[in-house]
Every structure is written in structure tokens, then in C-alpha cells.
Amino acid sequence: MLIVNAGSTGVKLRVVGDDGGATAIDGLDDAPADLAAVGHRVVYGGEGFTEPVVIDDRVTEALERQSAVAPLHNVPALRWIGSARERFPGVPQVAVFDTAFHAGMPDEAAVYPVPEEWRTSHGVRRNGFHGLSVEWAVERAAGMLSRAPADLRLVVCHLGGGASATAVSGGRSVDTTMGFSPLEGLMMATRAGTIDPDVPLHLILHGGMDPREVRRMLSEQSGLTALAGTADMREAERRAEAGDPRARLALAVHDHRLAAGIAGMTAALGGLDAVVFTGGVGEGSARVRAEAARRLAFLGLAVDPAGNAAARGDADVSASEAPVRTLVVHAREELAIARATRRAVASAAAREVAP
């Protein structure tokens, strides 16, 4: 099976076998000839797509109509869907949606206090993103803790180019920091995260700025890039260690907002069993994990310094006495996509043969 994960920074192509093993390839022409299916990660599915779906012209037309919500992700995903359908015309192709994991969020978390027409006519609600990563992280965290997902209250922090914290209770999303689009929430590599909504309005109405330019700057020139001068957390940490005041401020703002996000998700859960870090920064930065635990010690978090520094892949980096566990989970979105693709293809085949 071929997995296509296209986004704002490029595309990752993986061939996933029945055993879960994944092999990276450089292009569609490198894929094996005997593909069983192609699975595509699509960031935004909206209220119309809450389950994986076999792709046809109707699906692509619907995705094109709603791509404005997540243009940095859905537009390249649609390009790759078109290329893959052309390259493999006889192979089933499935769209798997990041937003689907959050589709069942309670109204108190999903509904914005805005005019009803916005909500009903324009679909304005908190959609949530990173659902495929969160789904995998919940499964692995449950295994690491030897408990059932139904018995756990988790905050899953997917920290990478994009960043979010999701409250998961009983294996289901009950709140998340990302909102209508992937711009809301935590500070990210190039995205601002949550700011006063009057800021872009002020710049447009009184600063003479073009709305598209404001959106582009909030998406591509904000966050870590704006404060530290780099989108790379490792580089920002190196600069801060060397005494760069811009980098130090950037990390302080990042860490402040991350801790606040985790605490907010804990309130939605009514308690906490573990915080799970995944994604490039979540897995790769021991400093981010240690600082989050330090700021949230009042919730019961504490990390073992040596274990945290040495963590590679899936690991429990908690201090032995910590009542709330701190886990690191290697992101495996491609496996979540592969499993969803198999289910969608099997379901479609069953419908075709049903009397």
C-alpha cells in the first residue's frame, strides 16, 4: 500500500506492508506495480467527511470547494491525489482525514460563540487537526501504560511544524487547541497560533494591508520564525543557549503557551493520567518536555532528566514518583492512514457485492 502525506512543507511517500513496515520512496514512479491501494492524508474534511472515503470525482470536487479552510495542506494533497489517480488508474484510492478524530467533540468544545449564520451557513466551528497522529499516540500510550484507552485521560501534544494539544478521554477527542483552521492554538514554527482576532482586522482596516497578505504572514512568517528568526526548534535552542535574546524570548513564549494549552486540556478532562509528546519537536526536544513538566509540576508532572535526555522512539520519561506520566511516542501517521485505507476499501467492496 502506498501512503501519500502531502502538506505545506512537501510530501512524504511511504510503501506500507501488511506487517506495518514502511519504506520511503522518492516519487510515484518508484512505487511497486502490485499496489493494493493508495491512502492519502487530507488535513481538512469538514463536517461532510468524518470517515475515510474511497476517492472519486465527487469527493475531489467536494474537497476542492472546501480547500480554503486549510490551503497550505489541502491544496497540495489534492494535487497529489490527481497525480496518483492518473498514475494508478485501477488502484483504489482513499482519503483519510485529520479532522475526523475530532468530529465527535462535545458542543461545548466545538462551538464558537459567533452569529448563528456563521455557524450554519459557513461551517464555522472548531474542527481540530492532527487527528491521525493523535489516534496513533493514544493507542501506543495505552500499550505503554498497560491500560485500555477507555480508562485513560490523556493530553496528546503533537509538536512539529504545526502544533496542537488534544484532550482525549476514553479514546475520544473532547477538546483541542486547533480550531476552524490550523492557525489557531499553540505557537508553531511559522504560524502565530491564537492571537486577538482584531489584530488582522486592524491591519486590514487601518494598516492598509491586503487580507491575503495578512493571512500569508500569519501562516508563513509568524510563530518561531517571527520571534527567533528560524523555524527550526533545534536552531532556536542552540541560539538561546548561546545567549541570543530573540531566541530566548521565542522559547519562553513557546513554552508559556504550550503549558497553558496542556493545562486547558487538563481542565476539559477533569484530571490527567499522562501527557504524550509526539511529532518532530515533541519527540526531538528534551528541553521542551522538561520545561513543560517544570511549569506543570502542580498537575503532577515530573521527568527523569537522564531518561528524558536519552529518549529515542517510544519512551516513558517520567520521574519514578510522578503521579502523571510523561510519554514520548514516535509519530506513525502512515500506519493510521494504512489501517483506515484498508477498512474503507473493504467496506466499499462489501457494498458492491451486497444483494
N, C-alpha and C positions, 0 to 999 in steps of 0.2 A: 504494500500500500504506500502511495506517495502522499506526504503531508506538506502542504504549502502554507507557510506562516508569513504573510506579507504585511508590512507595516510602514511606518513613517521613515524608518532608517534602512529599509531594504527588505530582502526576503530570505528566509531560511527554508531550504528544501531538505526533507528527510524521507528516506525509504524505511518504513517500519515493518518488521517481520512479524509473524504470528507469535513469536516468543517475546515481543516487546523490544527487541534490539533495534536500534536506529542508526542509519548510516547517512551522513551528509553527502549531498551531490551538488554540483555547481549549476546545473541547468536542466530543463525539461528533457533535452536530448540524452541526458545521462541516465534517465530513469529506465528500469528494466522493462522489457516488452510485455511481460506477463502480469501487469498490474491488476489487482482485484478491484481497486477503487482509488479515487483521489479525494482527500479530505482537505478542505480549505478553512483556515481560521478567518472568520469575519467578525470584526470587533463589535459592530452595532447591528442588531437585528430588530430593535424596537419591539413594540407590542405585537407586531404581526408575526415574528419569528421567535418563538420561545422553545423550540425543539430543533434538533438538526434536520435538515431538509435536503432531499435529492434535488440537484440544481437542474432547472430547465429555463426556457426563455422567460416564463412568467416570474420565476424567482429573481433572475438577473434584472429584469425591468423594475421589480419592486425595490431591490437593493439600490439601484441607480437613483430612484426617486428619493430615497431617504439618506443618501450618502452625505448630504450636507451636515449632518449631525457630527460625524467623525470623518471629515475629509482626509485627514492625514493617514488614516488606516483603511477605510472602506474603498477609497478610490484606487489605491494600488492593489487591494485584494480583488477588486472587480477586473482590473487589467489582467491579473494572473489567472483568474477564473476563465476569462476569454481565451487566453493563450493555451491553458491546459485543455479546455474543451476542444479547441482546434487541433491540438497535438494528439489527444487521446479520444477521438470521437465515439468509440464504442465502449468506453470505460465509465461506469457510474461515478459521478462527482457529487460531493456533499458539502454543503455549507454548515459549519459548526460555529455557534455564536457565543462570544464572550458575555453578552448581556443576559443570556438565557439563565445562568445560575442565579441571577438576582430577580428573575421575573416574579417570584412569589414573595418578595419583600412585603411586610405589612404596610398598609397605607400610611401609618404614622411616620414611617421612614421614607416612603417613596413619593409622597405628595408634597408639592411645593405650595406655599400659601400665596398663590397668584390668581388672577381672574380666571373664572371657570372656562371662558372661551379659550384661553391659552392652553388649559389642560385638556379640553375635549376636542378642540379643532386643530391644535398644533402638537399634541402629544407631549406637552411639557410635563416631565416627571423625572425623578431620579432613576436613571437606568442602571447605573453601576457597570463596571467593566472588570477586566482581568478574571472573569469567571472561570475560565478553563484552568488557569494557574491555581486559583483558589480551590477548585474542585480536587485537583491532584494533591495539593498541600494538605487538605483536610484528611484525605484517605491515608496519606503517609503519616501524618501526625497521630492519627488514631492507632496505626500499627506500631509506631514508636512508643506510644504510651500504653499499649496493650489494653485499649479500651475501644468501645464501639463509638463511631461518630455521633450516634444518637445521644450519647451520655456526656458529650463534651461541649464546653463553651470556649470558643477559640477566637482570637483576633489574628487574622492572616494578613501579613504585610508583604505585598508584592512591591518590591522596590527595585526599579531599574531606570530605563529612560522615562517611562511612566511610573507612577507610584500611587498606591491606594492601600487603605486598611479596610478590611471587611470583618464584620461581626458575624460569626457562624454559630448557631445554636441548633443542636440536634441534626447537624449536617446541612442546614439550610441557611441561606443568607437572610439576616434580619436587619442589617444596616450596612452602609458602605460610604466611604468618603467621596468617591467619584459620583458625579451627578448626571444631569441631562447629557453632557458630553464628557470626554476625557480631560477637560480643562479644570474641572472642579476638584477641590480636595487638597491633598498634600503638595508641598513644593516638589517639583520634579526637575529633570535635567535641563529641559528648555521651556517647560510650561510653568506658569505662575502658581497654579493651584488656586485656592479660594482667595479672592480679593473682593473689596466692596464693588458691587455691580455698577455703582455710579462712576467708578474710575474710567472704564471705557466710554461710558456715555458722556462724561465730562470732556474727554479728549476729542470725541467726535463733534459734540455740540459747540464746545468753546475753544478747542485747540485746533480746529480745522483739519483733523486727521480723517483719512478715509477709513470707513468701517472695516474693509478687507485688510488694510494695513495694520489696524489695531489688532484684529484677530490673529494675523500672522505673527505679530510681535509677542502677543500673549502665548502663542503656541510654540514659537521657534526661538525667541530671543529673551525669554524670561527665566525664572527659576534659578538653578545653579549657574547657568550661563550668564545671567544678568548680574549676579552678585559676585561670583568668583572669577568670571572670565573664562570658564571652561565648563563643558557639560559632563566631564569625566570626574566622578566622585574620587577616584584614586588620585588624580592630579590635584583636585581641590584639597584633599587631605595632605598631600605632600607639601603643597604651598602653605597651608595653615601650619604645619609642623615647622616649616622654615621661617614662620613669623609674618606671613603675608596677611595684613589686616583685612583685606577684602575676602580672602578665603576663610579666615576665622569667622567673620560675620556671616558668610554664606552657610557654614556648617552650623553655627548657632541658630540661625533662622530655620534651617532644615530640621535640626534636632528638636527644637521647640515645637514646631508644627507636627512632627511625627509623634512626639509624646502626647500632645493634645489630641491627635487623631486616635491613637490607641486608647487613651482614657475615655474619649467619647464613645468608642465602640464597646468598651467595657460596660459603660452605663447602659447601653442598649441591651447587653446580655444579662445584666443584673448580677454579674460575677465573672470570674475568669479562671480557667484551668491552664491555659497555655497561650503564649504569643508565638506565632510561627513566622519566621523570616524566609522569604524566597525571592527569586529574581536576582539579577546581576549584582546589585548593591546589597540586597538582603543577605545573599549568600557570601558575597565577597568582602564586605566591610565589617570586621570585628569591632571597629570603633563605633559604627552606627548602632550595632546591637548592644554594646556595653553602655553607651550613652543613653539609649532608650531605657535600659534596665535601671540605670542610676536615677534617671528622672522619675521613673515609675516604681521605685522601691516601695512606696506606700501601698501599692497594689499587691506586693508580694513577689516582685521580680528581682532576681539577682543572678548574675552569670559567674561562672568559674573562669577567671582570667586566662589560665593556661588552656583550658578546653575551648574557650571562645576563640582564642588566637589561632589554635591549631585546627579549627573546624574545616573540613573539606567534605562536600556532599552532605548527606543526611546526618544530623548530629544533635544530641541534647547537650546544650552548652550551659545548662543551669548550674548554679551553686547547689551543693548537695542539700542544703537546708531550705532552699527556696520553695515556698508552697505553690507558686505559679511557675510552670516550666517555660523555658525559653528554648525553642527548637529552630534548627536550620533545615530546610528541605530544598533539595535540588529541584529546580523547576523542570517539569517534563510535560509541557503542554502538548507535545506531539503525541504522547500516549493517550491523553484525554481526548484529543481530536480523533485518533485512530479508533478508539473504542466507540465513540459516538458515531463515526462514519460506518463502522460495521453494523451497528444497531439500525441506522437509517436505511442502509442498503438491504438488510434482511427484512425490515418492516415493509419496504417498498415491494420486494419480491413476494412476500406473503400476500400482500394486497392484490398483486397481479394474478396469483393462482387461486385466490378465493372464489368460490362459486357465486 
